[in-house]
Amino acid sequence: MLSKEPPWCDGSNCYECTAKFGVTTRKHHCRHCGRLLCHKCSTKEIPIIKFDLNKPVRVCNICFDVLTLGGVS
């Protein structure tokens, strides 16, 4: 079991849709994998018990599937 969140990635584009960040497109980080995402690609929230995050936190679509379905789509 991991005790802390992964390091946050940096960049100027969303890792999922490649939208460029700017004044109207804010950066968000997936609390499970640390990838950098736009709002559209990070709308899902879920608690991450292994990081002691008991309230729902922002996660990317891939991590949401991994955490809820065990990676099966």
C-alpha angles and dihedrals in degrees: 000000000000116000100203141031119267119260114276118251121230132212146116099257137056111261092222108038099014092233110165114243119235143124094318098032111061127199120247129178128220105238091212104049103011096234118152115245143170121241093260092057096044106049097120124092131191137158114260104208095182089063091043089248099142096169120069113275133186115277135171121251093257094052091045089057092046093049096044104031102022090247096304114130 
